[in-house]
Amino acid sequence: MTIILYISFPILCFLAIPQSSRPGALAERMVFGIALHEFLLLVIGLTLGLTSHLTSQSYTILTSCAAIPLAVQSWKNGIRINPTHLFRWLWTRRGATALLLAVIMSVTFALQLGFDALYGTRHFDGLLYHIPRVVFWLQQGNFDAWPTPTWGHIGPPVGADVILGQNILLGNGWRGVGFVTCLLSVGAIACVYIAALDFRLSRWRAAIVAILFSSFPAIGLRIWSVNSDMVAAFPVLASYIALHRLRDVKFGLAIFVVLNGIAVACKPTVAPLALLLGGFALWQCRQRIFNLRSFALPCAATVMAAAFVISSYWPVYVIFADIQGGEFGRAHKVGSFIEFTQAVAMNTGHWMLEPLGYLAPIMKSTITGIAETVYRSLGAHFNELPDGWNPWPAQDISRTGLVSILLLPGLLVGLPSRARMPATILFLAGFVSLSGLLRFTPFTARYTIVLLAGYALLWGGTRFFQRGNRRWILTGIVALNVFALLGVVSIRFYVDKTKRSQPGGIFYYLSNQDRNTIAHDLTGRPLQVISGDALDALLVGPDIDFSLRHILCPSDGDCSQELRNASLISNWLAIVHNGDKVIRIDEKWQGPTGKMCSEISIPVLEDTLTKTGWHLYRHNHLVDLWNYR
């Protein structure tokens, strides 16, 4: 029953939005429907979590209550979709080409959704902290902190994960959590399409721009991710559409403010682009806004937006007495102008190198050598190039695929004269502000979704591709990127299903048989875990067969008393060592429970376990299971 609610709820949100008669009406309805869906999920999740009523039963009841008026309004609105003009356009050569590319992109999305629905996500950050923190919230019914060695469990604001974790909160486990990411991604693509139409691009060019945007790996390769960046980026894009499209400027301004509040409540890294794009949108609509007689509704919207932000960051503030997540959270950010400029330079270099990553199967060592040369010339120091700095196609580090940033100057020069300078300033300001957010990471691609929307629009707006056969050059570039993305997804599908999820792979923690044995034996008690940064979601499994409890060793490294106490709570314990002889915890991460041991020796830990009555049940490549009899 709850899985039906999970799938039908966004559909009801879409149908509850009245249909307009302007160009792009279907896309507009989709954007506002998905925005309504995100708004309701945030309200329900924050309300239950902050009042300590966050249970699957309460969440299902509230979601069902919200679905009832949506269903009534949907019935009143009806579907009212007239596809005649669309079908007529699809019979043209351009329309058929756009349809073919859209179908290929749909297959790419469907492959990812299918994998996620059958096996669950293989997104590292999702397994590490996005999913586990929702599981822990359900265990305790609120957002309060718990003992954990993983900063991501309690450090980031809660807004994004109460939206992404809808399926978990409904009690269905974490298979299919990518459905929410997919909806938001489709909404972002629709925003780009509408923006292209509003910038007076033809329907053909608007469709090509939207498909190009969807083919960027930062968007199209992250459908099966637990994508908090898309949760934050979509409201920013939707706010721009709302301010321009809604005829009642008072209502449009209110929606604009609320959506930007939702964005910042989900992730602080979206704030620079929200300010930049928001300021641009307000400047464009300044005459309509100045003519308003009453600002009561926008002011009320400002209060609501502030309430979302405060509610999302409040659990973090309660734990750390700041909204950045303590010393560990602050350590992510640049601390000086030199670090800022180096971060910008490194991100520029990484983006320039990205197309080379697709040649990795035939010239991997050469590309690594080129990357080392580029980074060292930009001031980076390392003995061996970190693997994450390589420009390989990947979920969290790729931006535009084969569509190189080296072509940016030509795109800007090719814009109409009155758009050239504003576009240049906006793009450079957005790129520099985002690239300089974090230090030591030249691959902050996942934060650049709003910026990439602008980059896609530049391709559609440049005059070079507007006439004659040159328009097919743009089509060829888009097709190349689409097929490249499909190839990467197909390879990832196979590798993640086989090599990485089988014994010895990085995503293999427990066998289904062991997990069932543990769940049957625990009978509601938690599996206890000793780890550094473990993919906790892989311990509980996609169906969340049991709860978890972390054991933290004190600063002196003597865990004997903790292990004796653990035997009184439950008789199963997992050590996540990831094949190492030592479990390490970052010294900058000191949780609310006090100073933890930053280095735990596995042989010493095993000896202590044996002395306190625990017995080794199973030794795996990444995880050891211990039982207390």
Secondary structure, 3 states (H helix, E strand, C coil): CHHHHHHHHHHHHHHCCCCCCCCCHHHHHHHHHHHHHHHHHHHHHHHHHHCCCCCHHHHHHHHHHHHHHHHHHHHHHCCCCCCHHHHHHHCCHHHHHHHHHHHHHHHHHHHHHHHHHHHCCCCHHHHHHHHHHHHHHHHHCCCCCCCCCCHHHCCCCCHHHHHHCHHHHCCCCCCCCHHHHHHHHHHHHHHHHHHHHHCCCCHHHHHHHHHHHHHCHHHHCCCCCCCHHHHHHHHHHHHHHHHHHCCCHHHHHHHHHHHHHHHHHHCHHHHHHHHHHHHHHHHHCHHHHHCCCCCHHHHHHHHHHHHHHHHHHHHHHHHHCCCCCHHHHHHCECCCHHHHHHHHHHHHHHHHHHHHHHHHHHHHHHHHHHHHHHHHHCCCCCCCCCHHHCCCCCCCCCCCCCCCHHHHHHHHHCCCHHHHHHHHHHHHHHHHHHHCCECCCCCCHHHCHHHHHHHHHHHHHCHHHCCHHHHHHHHHHHHHHHHHHHHHHHHHHHHHHCHHHCCCCCCCCCCHHHHHHHHHHHCCCCEEEEECCCCHHHHHCCCCCCCEEECCCECCCCCHHHHHHHHHHCCEEEEECCCCCEEECCCCCCCCCCCECCEEEHHHHHHHHHHCCEEEEEECCCEEEEEEC
